[in-house]
Amino acid sequence: MERTISLQTGSGNVFADLGFPYPERELNRAKLTLEIDRLIRSSGLTQAEAGKIPGIRRPHVSALMRNRSSSFSAERLIGFLTALGQDVEISVRSARQRRGVVSVTA
């Protein structure tokens, strides 16, 4: 029995592909969260130790490391990154389209 599998090329933003209301915002938070996870893992810190740096409880660190960042604003995630010893740069420039876009690069 043969099965046919249909594939669809994604847009590059899984949140847009899934129909989230603010996909750019979700993607940016996910990128910030993944960077926090990478920093914690590469430093060898436990979740409890990592939580002491930005002043959050271990369950919140656990949620971040499982990419569950919906309860954290981008501003708060940026604060975690700076507490973990990272510089965060935000740049503003003219938009190519009528409405601007926010993007995160790590």
C-alpha positions in Angstrom: 0.0 0.0 0.0 1.5 3.3 -1.1 0.9 6.5 0.7 1.2 9.9 -0.8 2.8 12.6 1.4 2.3 16.2 0.4 4.9 18.7 1.4 4.6 22.4 1.6 7.5 24.9 1.7 7.4 27.0 4.9 7.6 30.7 4.9 10.7 30.7 7.3 8.4 31.6 10.2 6.7 28.6 11.7 4.4 30.9 13.7 3.1 32.5 10.5 2.7 29.1 8.9 0.6 28.0 11.9 -1.6 31.1 11.8 -0.4 32.8 15.1 -1.8 36.4 15.3 1.6 38.1 15.8 4.1 35.7 14.2 7.1 38.1 14.0 6.8 38.7 17.7 6.6 35.0 18.5 9.6 34.2 16.3 11.7 36.9 17.9 10.8 35.7 21.4 11.7 32.2 20.3 15.1 33.3 19.0 15.8 35.2 22.3 14.8 32.1 24.3 17.0 29.8 22.3 19.9 32.1 22.9 19.3 32.1 26.6 19.1 28.3 26.5 22.4 28.1 24.5 24.1 30.3 27.0 22.9 28.4 30.1 23.9 25.0 28.6 27.3 26.2 27.3 28.1 27.7 30.7 27.4 24.4 32.5 25.2 26.1 35.1 22.3 24.2 36.7 18.9 25.7 36.2 18.9 26.9 39.9 22.3 28.6 39.4 21.2 30.1 36.1 18.0 31.5 37.7 20.0 33.4 40.4 21.8 35.5 37.7 18.8 37.3 36.4 16.8 36.7 39.6 14.2 34.2 38.5 13.0 30.9 40.0 14.2 27.6 38.6 10.8 26.6 37.2 10.9 29.7 35.0 14.4 28.8 33.8 13.1 25.3 33.0 10.2 26.8 31.0 12.7 29.0 29.1 14.9 26.1 28.3 11.9 24.2 26.9 11.1 27.2 24.7 8.0 28.2 26.7 8.6 31.9 26.7 5.0 33.1 26.3 4.9 34.5 29.9 8.0 36.7 29.2 8.1 39.9 27.2 10.9 40.4 24.7 12.1 43.2 27.0 12.4 40.8 29.9 14.2 38.2 27.8 16.7 40.9 26.7 17.2 41.6 30.4 18.0 38.0 31.0 20.5 38.1 28.2 22.3 41.1 29.6 22.3 39.5 33.1 24.0 36.5 31.4 26.8 38.7 30.2 25.6 39.4 26.7 25.4 42.7 24.9 22.1 43.3 23.1 22.0 45.7 20.2 18.8 47.2 18.8 18.9 49.1 15.6 16.2 51.2 13.9 16.2 52.0 10.1 13.6 53.0 7.5 11.2 50.2 6.5 11.2 48.9 3.0 7.4 48.5 3.2 4.7 50.6 4.7 4.9 48.7 8.0 8.2 48.0 9.7 9.4 44.6 10.9 11.3 43.6 14.0 13.9 40.9 13.8 16.3 39.2 16.2 19.7 37.9 15.2 21.9 36.0 17.6 
